[in-house]
Amino acid sequence: MSRSRAVHQHCKACIYDPYSSGTWRQQTEACSSAQCALWPYRAVSRPRKRAEGKAQDSLTPSTEKLLLDGGSKVLASPARGS
């Protein structure tokens, strides 16, 4: 058994209540037993990293307008070969 799995098993056995709301991971993340030696190593959520080169914050004015219009309009592209 790996070290992280052993910590997860300990935390799950200590705090998880199947009759309370949330998964064992959510309950473990909300654990307030900071005096526990394993508390710093408990399972917690980490934000996902964005893929390199995919800046979601930079919208062109036409893309921003399309999103604001609810995505119902298709951006016009110049006719080719005319």
KAVEN-V335375 format. One record per helix or strand. SS is the DSSP state (A for helix, B for strand). FROM is the first residue (numbers start at 1). LEN is the number of residues. If there is no record, write none. Layout:
SS	FROM	LEN
SS	FROM	LEN
This chain:
A	3	13
A	24	6
A	39	3
A	61	8
